[in-house]
Amino acid sequence: MNNQPVVKVENLTKTFNKQEVIKPCNMSVNKNSIYGFLGPNGAGKTTIFKMLIGLLSPTTGRIEVLGMNGNKQREMLRNIGSMIETPVFYEHLPAETNLDIHLSYMGVKDGDISSALEEVGLNHVGNQPVSQFSFGMRQRLGIARAIVHKPKLLVLDEPINGLDPMGIRDMRNLFPSLVNRYDMTILLSSHILNEMEHVADTIGIITNGTIVEEVNLKLIQREHPEGLENYFFNALQKGANT
Ligand SMILES: Nc1ncnc2c1ncn2[C@@H]1O[C@H](COP(=O)(O)OP(=O)(O)OP(=O)(O)O)[C@@H](O)[C@H]1O
């Protein structure tokens, strides 16, 4: 891992209906990092993710992704893969056709749909319509769609939500291998602290619209060998007191 930031956020805010739900935030995600974004319900994780991937515009502040800001938005979007909230598909079309449509939309000609499906354990059902998929299979397909065009930055909002234990274990192996094989940088959110400890190397904590911590996981583990939970609750407490 080197120290070149792939995501750099400065003084980012977002106001909805006169309410500032994201207060001035700074964030830095290093190249080839797996950054685990943690925070209570409603803290602002999804809103920040949406701003990073261009689905929402910031109220104020600056976002730089892969060295680009607003100036090269198309190029930036082609290099981002994401799954935010519940993924939506063309229900009547097979999984592989959904990925094919995504590749066309992204302008990628040489995407490997069968490999992407295999990465998430869906290779045997690629020809089935998505309407026949279970919740966990849809999550897996959402991840396949996020990675099929081999983005440089992968942004996944609660990707293991709804996965079975095998799926969780598969993702634990998949994420670091995407970093190693395709030079990706991954930004993940999850409420499952234990799982974040398995995959992330950096932890960011947001509470009430403010990022209160951004720390290397190894440093946390040195101080909290018992696990992330105490560190997480302390950080929230610290955030509440400032
Ligand atoms: N479109 C919107 N209009 C108004 N308020 C919104 C909108 N989207 C999000 N919010 C508010 O912004 C705050 C942050 O929401 P967000 O979805 O980013 O939280 P989160 O950390 O992802 O939560 P969770 O863990 O529950 O998914 C919440 O108070 C939410 O009600």
PDBQT file of the ligand as one rigid body, heavy atoms in Angstrom, charges set to zero:
ROOT
HETATM    1  N1  LIG A 301     -32.756  12.684   0.537  1.00  0.00    +0.000 N 
HETATM    2  C1  LIG A 301     -32.755  13.009   1.830  1.00  0.00    +0.000 A 
HETATM    3  N2  LIG A 301     -33.544  14.007   2.298  1.00  0.00    +0.000 NA
HETATM    4  C2  LIG A 301     -33.526  14.358   3.599  1.00  0.00    +0.000 A 
HETATM    5  N3  LIG A 301     -32.751  13.776   4.540  1.00  0.00    +0.000 NA
HETATM    6  C3  LIG A 301     -31.947  12.775   4.126  1.00  0.00    +0.000 A 
HETATM    7  C4  LIG A 301     -31.908  12.343   2.774  1.00  0.00    +0.000 A 
HETATM    8  N4  LIG A 301     -30.997  11.333   2.677  1.00  0.00    +0.000 NA
HETATM    9  C5  LIG A 301     -30.508  11.140   3.914  1.00  0.00    +0.000 A 
HETATM   10  N5  LIG A 301     -31.074  12.004   4.790  1.00  0.00    +0.000 N 
HETATM   11  C6  LIG A 301     -30.757  12.129   6.212  1.00  0.00    +0.000 C 
HETATM   12  O1  LIG A 301     -29.339  12.238   6.303  1.00  0.00    +0.000 OA
HETATM   13  C7  LIG A 301     -28.895  11.572   7.491  1.00  0.00    +0.000 C 
HETATM   14  C8  LIG A 301     -27.805  10.583   7.097  1.00  0.00    +0.000 C 
HETATM   15  O2  LIG A 301     -28.397   9.497   6.399  1.00  0.00    +0.000 OA
HETATM   16  P1  LIG A 301     -27.531   8.338   5.741  1.00  0.00    +0.000 P 
HETATM   17  O3  LIG A 301     -28.447   7.486   4.950  1.00  0.00    +0.000 OA
HETATM   18  O4  LIG A 301     -26.370   8.938   5.065  1.00  0.00    +0.000 OA
HETATM   19  O5  LIG A 301     -27.030   7.568   7.049  1.00  0.00    +0.000 OA
HETATM   20  P2  LIG A 301     -26.246   6.185   7.189  1.00  0.00    +0.000 P 
HETATM   21  O6  LIG A 301     -25.081   6.446   8.069  1.00  0.00    +0.000 OA
HETATM   22  O7  LIG A 301     -25.959   5.620   5.846  1.00  0.00    +0.000 OA
HETATM   23  O8  LIG A 301     -27.296   5.313   7.949  1.00  0.00    +0.000 OA
HETATM   24  P3  LIG A 301     -27.603   3.707   7.966  1.00  0.00    +0.000 P 
HETATM   25  O9  LIG A 301     -26.509   3.073   8.753  1.00  0.00    +0.000 OA
HETATM   26  O10 LIG A 301     -28.909   3.652   8.684  1.00  0.00    +0.000 OA
HETATM   27  O11 LIG A 301     -27.694   3.243   6.551  1.00  0.00    +0.000 OA
HETATM   28  C9  LIG A 301     -30.110  10.949   8.140  1.00  0.00    +0.000 C 
HETATM   29  O12 LIG A 301     -30.550  11.819   9.164  1.00  0.00    +0.000 OA
HETATM   30  C10 LIG A 301     -31.114  10.888   7.015  1.00  0.00    +0.000 C 
HETATM   31  O13 LIG A 301     -32.439  10.990   7.514  1.00  0.00    +0.000 OA
ENDROOT
TORSDOF 0
